Amino acid sequence: MGNLDIYEKVRSVPDSAKKTIKGGRTSGMTDINPMWRIKVLTEQFGPCGIGWYYITTRKWLETSGNEIAAFVDIELYIKVDGEWSKPIPGNGGSMFASKEKSGMYVSDECYKMATTDAISVACKQLGIGADVYWESDRTKYNKRDNPDKQNNPNLITESDINEIFLELKRTGIGIKNVLSKYGLTDIHDMTSSQANETIKKLKKNPDKESATQPPNDMQDSGLP
């Protein structure tokens, strides 16, 4: 078997298994139907438990503010030419308790969705759906060239986020102070105009080493 034989067989995703994500931080990117991955694994290696299988090695919860996320680690195994592979690791996550407009939402399927996510990560290392991930990674790390950014100028860019954090580090101002001014809990929810305004305000502040009294809130920092 050639090194790219499996990769080339499973890299392409049919349109019927793809769906464009609408809304949220990943708006405009492509979601792959998880059952398509199961079909590909079965086509290439055989039924689950005979030609491929996975084991869950860890499940845990992590808290951030008022929200709780669930995570799962798995090891995927495939049989090639009658021999089982070494473990192919995958990590996935999903929200257990998330803050929504109507209040806190608790999901009783968080570990199931985190496991599905972990399987997708392991499958990606085999090249399953590679063409979609290739384009996704390009837009993720080069958002200023993302056509979604051109169509929606309100999307914050990774460049803006990096610049904000550099200025926060320089001035000693906390990210929570910035987000609370806009009623946000995640910097990725900030609009482009809010990001530009924040950067402009932060640049007017002195370095934290030279400040006689480091600012501790948005009003003291000179931010809006």
ChimeraX attribute file (.defattr): number of C-alpha atoms within 10 A of each C-alpha:
attribute: neighborCount
match mode: 1-to-1
recipient: residues
	/A:1	7
	/A:2	6
	/A:3	7
	/A:4	10
	/A:5	9
	/A:6	14
	/A:7	17
	/A:8	15
	/A:9	13
	/A:10	21
	/A:11	17
	/A:12	14
	/A:13	18
	/A:14	9
	/A:15	8
	/A:16	9
	/A:17	14
	/A:18	16
	/A:19	13
	/A:20	12
	/A:21	14
	/A:22	11
	/A:23	9
	/A:24	10
	/A:25	13
	/A:26	14
	/A:27	12
	/A:28	18
	/A:29	19
	/A:30	17
	/A:31	15
	/A:32	20
	/A:33	14
	/A:34	14
	/A:35	11
	/A:36	17
	/A:37	21
	/A:38	16
	/A:39	13
	/A:40	17
	/A:41	21
	/A:42	16
	/A:43	12
	/A:44	16
	/A:45	17
	/A:46	17
	/A:47	14
	/A:48	14
	/A:49	11
	/A:50	11
	/A:51	19
	/A:52	20
	/A:53	16
	/A:54	18
	/A:55	12
	/A:56	15
	/A:57	12
	/A:58	11
	/A:59	16
	/A:60	11
	/A:61	15
	/A:62	11
	/A:63	11
	/A:64	8
	/A:65	7
	/A:66	10
	/A:67	15
	/A:68	16
	/A:69	18
	/A:70	23
	/A:71	23
	/A:72	25
	/A:73	21
	/A:74	23
	/A:75	19
	/A:76	20
	/A:77	19
	/A:78	22
	/A:79	16
	/A:80	14
	/A:81	7
	/A:82	9
	/A:83	9
	/A:84	12
	/A:85	12
	/A:86	11
	/A:87	14
	/A:88	17
	/A:89	20
	/A:90	24
	/A:91	22
	/A:92	22
	/A:93	22
	/A:94	22
	/A:95	22
	/A:96	21
	/A:97	18
	/A:98	16
	/A:99	15
	/A:100	8
	/A:101	6
	/A:102	6
	/A:103	8
	/A:104	12
	/A:105	14
	/A:106	14
	/A:107	14
	/A:108	11
	/A:109	13
	/A:110	20
	/A:111	22
	/A:112	16
	/A:113	19
	/A:114	23
	/A:115	24
	/A:116	21
	/A:117	21
	/A:118	24
	/A:119	25
	/A:120	21
	/A:121	19
	/A:122	23
	/A:123	22
	/A:124	18
	/A:125	14
	/A:126	17
	/A:127	18
	/A:128	25
	/A:129	25
	/A:130	19
	/A:131	14
	/A:132	17
	/A:133	18
	/A:134	11
	/A:135	12
	/A:136	18
	/A:137	12
	/A:138	12
	/A:139	18
	/A:140	15
	/A:141	13
	/A:142	13
	/A:143	18
	/A:144	18
	/A:145	13
	/A:146	17
	/A:147	11
	/A:148	16
	/A:149	17
	/A:150	12
	/A:151	9
	/A:152	11
	/A:153	13
	/A:154	15
	/A:155	22
	/A:156	23
	/A:157	23
	/A:158	15
	/A:159	12
	/A:160	16
	/A:161	16
	/A:162	11
	/A:163	15
	/A:164	22
	/A:165	15
	/A:166	14
	/A:167	21
	/A:168	20
	/A:169	14
	/A:170	16
	/A:171	22
	/A:172	19
	/A:173	23
	/A:174	15
	/A:175	15
	/A:176	15
	/A:177	18
	/A:178	24
	/A:179	18
	/A:180	13
	/A:181	13
	/A:182	13
	/A:183	11
	/A:184	14
	/A:185	16
	/A:186	11
	/A:187	15
	/A:188	17
	/A:189	15
	/A:190	21
	/A:191	16
	/A:192	19
	/A:193	13
	/A:194	17
	/A:195	22
	/A:196	16
	/A:197	13
	/A:198	19
	/A:199	20
	/A:200	14
	/A:201	15
	/A:202	22
	/A:203	16
	/A:204	13
	/A:205	21
	/A:206	16
	/A:207	17
	/A:208	16
	/A:209	11
	/A:210	9
	/A:211	12
	/A:212	8
	/A:213	9
	/A:214	17
	/A:215	18
	/A:216	12
	/A:217	16
	/A:218	17
	/A:219	11
	/A:220	13
	/A:221	20
	/A:222	14
	/A:223	19
	/A:224	13
